[in-house]
Amino acid sequence: MPVRLLPYEEDFPNRLTKSAPCHSSPTNKNQSNDRIAQTEKTTIPDLPEYFVSRNHLNRLIEEMLEKFRNILILGRSGTGKTSLATDFCKTCQVKTLWINLTFSDRRLSNFLNHFSDENDKLKKKIKSVRKSDNITRLFEDCFLLLAEETRRDQNLIVLDNLHKIYEADWFQDFFKSIVYSMSDNLQFMMLSRSNPPLPTWRFRSKQMLGVIEESTLLLTKEEAAEFLIARGFDMKMGLQLYEQSNGKIGRFSKLIESRLGNP
């Protein structure tokens, strides 16, 4: 498949709703710091100045989203999950809410706050959450409110580092709510280092979830060679680095970058 090497220039919108302006007054210092931290977690990552853009994987994602609405991209660190999703969002100009999950998001209120932003109804819904609530119904209601606010657009929600919330006691309810969601204008792309702790094969067999495995993400020797030719990099040395990377595109890129001074 052809490999494109593109400089990162675009700056597409990366929030479903607009953020309120930050104020620097002393009384709002903590609020401003919280908003800055939140923005850092909900911004589409930058791509390297030059990177390997794999058209066939972008097409695969597009086809899966159209067919299943929700996809799960699996791969260990360095296999290119995040860069692939980033390239897709920027290249296809998809209206995206990007959420970079952390272990603190195992707390339900922290997790739900990523979706609330300026949606007052959703904020009230989150504030009223109690441990005794039906969590599945809660997620369904939240997604319906989000879909209602963005009903005129097709929106993609990217959950990066999904594995960091696997141990949350509400995770399985959340995952099932995504798969069974009836919202036509919301799509989820989930990036994870490992399979979720529930039988995803059932959703796959019922054509309810698209999954891209690590083996699909691995860079082929032919793609690596095209990359090296386009960069004017020494082929012999470059292919040696490719072998060292075991096909992990992130690892391969770092090895190449470390040698750029001596092509």
C-alpha positions as CSV (number, residue, x, y, z in Angstrom):
1,M,0.0,0.0,0.0
2,P,1.2,3.5,-0.7
3,V,2.7,5.5,2.2
4,R,2.2,9.2,2.5
5,L,4.7,11.4,4.4
6,L,2.9,14.6,5.4
7,P,4.0,17.6,7.3
8,Y,1.6,18.3,10.2
9,E,-0.1,21.7,9.4
10,E,-3.8,21.3,10.0
11,D,-5.5,22.4,13.2
12,F,-9.0,21.0,13.1
13,P,-11.5,21.6,15.9
14,N,-11.0,19.1,18.6
15,R,-13.9,19.6,20.9
16,L,-17.6,18.8,20.4
17,T,-18.6,21.9,22.3
18,K,-16.8,25.2,22.9
19,S,-14.9,25.8,26.1
20,A,-15.6,28.9,28.2
21,P,-12.7,31.5,28.2
22,C,-10.2,31.2,31.0
23,H,-10.0,34.0,33.6
24,S,-6.8,34.8,35.4
25,S,-8.3,36.5,38.5
26,P,-7.1,35.1,41.9
27,T,-10.6,33.9,42.7
28,N,-10.7,31.7,39.6
29,K,-7.1,30.4,39.8
30,N,-8.0,26.8,40.8
31,Q,-10.8,26.7,38.2
32,S,-8.4,27.9,35.5
33,N,-5.8,25.3,36.5
34,D,-8.5,22.6,36.3
35,R,-9.6,23.8,32.9
36,I,-6.0,23.8,31.6
37,A,-5.4,20.2,32.9
38,Q,-8.7,19.2,31.3
39,T,-7.8,20.8,28.0
40,E,-4.5,18.9,28.0
41,K,-6.4,15.6,28.4
42,T,-9.0,16.4,25.7
43,T,-6.8,17.7,22.9
44,I,-6.0,15.7,19.7
45,P,-2.3,14.9,20.0
46,D,0.2,16.5,17.6
47,L,1.8,14.3,14.9
48,P,5.5,14.4,14.3
49,E,6.7,16.9,11.7
50,Y,6.8,14.0,9.3
51,F,5.2,10.7,9.8
52,V,4.0,7.6,8.0
53,S,0.4,8.0,7.0
54,R,-1.2,4.7,6.0
55,N,-4.1,5.2,3.7
56,H,-5.4,1.6,3.8
57,L,-5.8,1.8,7.6
58,N,-7.6,5.1,7.4
59,R,-10.0,3.5,4.9
60,L,-10.4,0.5,7.2
61,I,-11.3,2.8,10.1
62,E,-13.8,4.7,7.9
63,E,-15.4,1.5,6.8
64,M,-15.7,0.1,10.3
65,L,-17.2,3.3,11.7
66,E,-19.8,3.3,9.0
67,K,-20.6,-0.3,9.5
68,F,-20.3,-0.7,13.3
69,R,-20.3,2.9,14.7
70,N,-17.8,1.8,17.3
71,I,-14.3,0.4,16.9
72,L,-11.6,-0.9,19.2
73,I,-8.0,-0.6,18.2
74,L,-5.7,-3.0,20.1
75,G,-1.9,-3.0,20.3
76,R,1.0,-2.8,22.7
77,S,2.9,0.4,23.3
78,G,4.7,1.6,20.2
79,T,2.4,0.0,17.7
80,G,1.0,3.3,16.4
81,K,-2.6,3.3,17.8
82,T,-2.6,7.0,18.8
83,S,-0.8,8.3,15.7
84,L,-3.2,6.3,13.5
85,A,-6.3,7.7,15.2
86,T,-4.8,11.2,15.1
87,D,-4.0,10.9,11.4
88,F,-7.5,9.7,10.7
89,C,-9.2,12.6,12.7
90,K,-7.0,15.3,11.0
91,T,-6.9,13.8,7.5
92,C,-10.7,13.1,7.4
93,Q,-11.5,16.3,9.3
94,V,-13.8,14.5,11.6
95,K,-15.5,16.5,14.4
96,T,-13.8,14.9,17.4
97,L,-13.8,14.8,21.2
98,W,-10.5,13.3,22.1
99,I,-10.2,12.0,25.7
100,N,-6.8,10.8,27.0
101,L,-7.8,8.6,29.9
102,T,-5.7,8.4,33.1
103,F,-6.1,6.2,36.2
104,S,-7.9,9.0,37.9
105,D,-10.8,8.5,35.5
106,R,-11.7,5.3,37.2
107,R,-13.7,7.6,39.4
108,L,-17.0,7.9,37.7
109,S,-17.5,11.6,38.2
110,N,-14.1,12.4,36.7
111,F,-14.8,10.2,33.7
112,L,-18.3,11.7,33.0
113,N,-16.9,15.3,33.3
114,H,-15.1,14.8,30.1
115,F,-18.4,14.7,28.3
116,S,-20.2,17.5,30.1
117,D,-18.3,20.6,29.0
118,E,-20.9,23.3,28.6
119,N,-23.9,21.0,28.5
120,D,-25.9,22.1,31.5
121,K,-28.3,19.2,31.4
122,L,-25.4,16.7,31.4
123,K,-23.7,18.6,34.2
124,K,-26.8,18.3,36.4
125,K,-27.1,14.7,35.6
126,I,-23.5,14.0,36.7
127,K,-23.9,16.0,39.9
128,S,-26.9,13.9,40.8
129,V,-25.1,10.6,40.5
130,R,-25.3,8.3,43.5
131,K,-23.7,4.9,44.1
132,S,-27.1,3.3,44.2
133,D,-28.1,4.6,40.7
134,N,-28.5,2.2,37.8
135,I,-25.2,2.8,36.1
136,T,-26.2,1.4,32.7
137,R,-29.2,3.7,32.6
138,L,-27.0,6.6,33.6
139,F,-24.6,6.1,30.7
140,E,-27.6,5.7,28.3
141,D,-29.0,9.0,29.5
142,C,-25.7,10.8,29.3
143,F,-25.1,9.6,25.7
144,L,-28.7,10.6,24.7
145,L,-28.1,14.1,26.1
146,L,-24.8,14.3,24.3
147,A,-26.4,13.1,21.0
148,E,-29.3,15.5,21.4
149,E,-26.8,18.5,21.7
150,T,-24.9,17.4,18.6
151,R,-27.8,15.9,16.7
152,R,-27.0,17.9,13.5
153,D,-23.5,16.5,13.2
154,Q,-21.7,13.2,13.0
155,N,-19.3,13.1,16.0
156,L,-16.4,10.9,16.9
157,I,-15.4,10.3,20.5
158,V,-11.8,8.9,20.9
159,L,-11.0,7.2,24.1
160,D,-7.2,6.8,24.3
161,N,-5.6,4.5,26.9
162,L,-8.9,2.7,27.5
163,H,-7.1,0.0,29.5
164,K,-6.5,2.5,32.3
165,I,-10.2,2.4,33.3
166,Y,-10.6,-1.4,33.0
167,E,-10.6,-1.9,36.7
168,A,-13.4,0.6,37.3
169,D,-16.4,-1.2,38.8
170,W,-18.7,0.6,36.2
171,F,-16.5,-0.2,33.1
172,Q,-18.6,-3.1,31.8
173,D,-21.8,-1.2,32.1
174,F,-20.2,1.7,30.2
175,F,-18.8,-0.5,27.4
176,K,-22.1,-2.3,26.9
177,S,-23.9,1.1,26.8
178,I,-21.6,2.2,23.9
179,V,-22.1,-1.0,21.9
180,Y,-25.9,-1.0,22.4
181,S,-26.3,2.8,22.0
182,M,-29.0,3.9,19.6
183,S,-27.5,7.3,18.9
184,D,-26.9,7.5,15.2
185,N,-24.7,10.6,15.3
186,L,-22.2,9.4,18.0
187,Q,-19.3,7.1,17.2
188,F,-16.6,5.7,19.5
189,M,-13.0,4.9,18.7
190,M,-11.3,3.1,21.6
191,L,-7.6,2.7,21.9
192,S,-6.2,0.1,24.3
193,R,-3.1,-2.0,24.9
194,S,-5.2,-5.1,25.8
195,N,-8.7,-6.6,25.4
196,P,-11.4,-5.3,27.7
197,P,-12.3,-7.6,30.6
198,L,-15.5,-8.9,28.9
199,P,-16.3,-11.1,26.0
200,T,-15.9,-8.7,23.1
201,W,-16.1,-11.6,20.6
202,R,-19.9,-11.7,21.2
203,F,-20.2,-8.1,20.0
204,R,-18.0,-8.9,17.1
205,S,-20.0,-12.0,16.1
206,K,-23.2,-9.9,16.2
207,Q,-21.6,-7.2,14.0
208,M,-21.9,-4.7,16.8
209,L,-18.2,-3.8,17.2
210,G,-15.3,-3.4,14.9
211,V,-11.8,-4.5,16.1
212,I,-8.4,-3.7,14.7
213,E,-5.8,-6.1,16.1
214,E,-2.1,-5.4,16.7
215,S,-1.1,-7.6,13.7
216,T,-3.0,-5.2,11.4
217,L,-1.1,-2.2,12.8
218,L,2.4,-3.6,12.3
219,L,4.5,-1.9,9.7
220,T,5.4,-4.1,6.7
221,K,8.9,-4.2,5.3
222,E,7.6,-2.8,2.0
223,E,6.1,0.2,3.8
224,A,9.3,0.7,5.7
225,A,11.3,0.7,2.5
226,E,8.9,3.3,0.9
227,F,9.4,5.4,4.1
228,L,13.2,5.2,3.8
229,I,13.2,6.1,0.1
230,A,11.0,9.1,0.7
231,R,13.2,10.3,3.5
232,G,16.5,9.7,1.6
233,F,17.6,7.4,4.4
234,D,20.3,4.7,3.9
235,M,18.3,1.6,3.0
236,K,20.6,-1.0,4.5
237,M,20.8,0.8,7.9
238,G,17.1,1.7,7.8
239,L,16.0,-1.9,7.2
240,Q,18.2,-3.0,10.1
241,L,16.3,-0.5,12.3
242,Y,13.1,-1.9,11.0
243,E,14.1,-5.4,12.1
244,Q,14.9,-4.0,15.5
245,S,11.5,-2.4,15.8
246,N,9.7,-5.7,15.1
247,G,7.3,-3.8,12.9
248,K,6.2,-1.4,15.7
249,I,5.8,1.8,13.8
250,G,6.3,4.0,16.9
251,R,9.5,2.2,17.8
252,F,10.7,2.3,14.1
253,S,10.0,6.1,13.9
254,K,12.0,6.7,17.1
255,L,15.0,4.7,15.9
256,I,14.9,6.6,12.6
257,E,14.7,10.0,14.4
258,S,17.7,9.0,16.5
259,R,19.8,8.5,13.4
260,L,18.6,11.5,11.4
261,G,21.8,13.3,12.0
262,N,23.7,10.5,10.3
263,P,21.7,9.3,7.3
